[in-house]
Amino acid sequence: MNTGLIIAIALVLIIYLVVRSRGRSPVRTSPAEPPKASQAEVYQGLRNMVLHGTRDRFGLPTASTPATPWGVVMDWGIENGTATVMALSDGSASIYMSSGGGYIGGQKEEAIRSAAVLAVRIAGEFQEQMLPTTDYILPTSGEVIFYNLTDAGVFTVSGKEAELRAPGHPLAKLGNAMQNIITQYRILEDWKK
């Protein structure tokens, strides 16, 4: 046998053993099985789908003006990552956790649908305080970032979670409306148990 071929086979075998010992197989065992996305990839994919979505793509009716929100997103910097809550004008409401898990849809449940519609309406009250953005950064722990989704683009405003808890804070009403979506999902979950 050719010495070069023996060295090449030995190198391939060593690489295979090193990769396998780290828990990763260099060859997929089944061509029908796509590689599994990580929790972070799934979270970012769902979040990006909403932030880069359009009213037409979501099948929503035309808003009264191009700057009227048809959707709102709240990114909440929690201790171990980010919780993203989104609401659309049709009553869709979802919660995505960067650590994995969450809820999608919700519009078939009246309490969730009503909370989502109300949150979008309240988001419209804050439209003038928001600035246009194309940068969808994640919040730091204790920070809350709101994004209004409109035909005129995405608009944002942020604040500290501790400040938003104060009833007199300008963004408290919007924060409470988005928190109500979380509450309605929790109530539904408890009821199903």
Sequence and secondary structure as in RCSB ss.txt:
>XXXX:A:sequence
MNTGLIIAIALVLIIYLVVRSRGRSPVRTSPAEPPKASQAEVYQGLRNMVLHGTRDRFGLPTASTPATPWGVVMD
WGIENGTATVMALSDGSASIYMSSGGGYIGGQKEEAIRSAAVLAVRIAGEFQEQMLPTTDYILPTSGEVIFYNLT
DAGVFTVSGKEAELRAPGHPLAKLGNAMQNIITQYRILEDWKK
>XXXX:A:secstr
  HHHHHHHHHHHHHHHHHHHTT  SS S TTS     HHHHHHHHHHHHHT  HHHHT    SSTTS SEEEEE
EEETTEEEEEEEETTS EEEEETTS EE   TTSHHHHHHHHHHHHHHHHTGGG EEES      TTEEEEEEEE
TTEEEEEEEEHHHHTSTTSTTHHHHHHHHHHHHHHHHHHHHH 
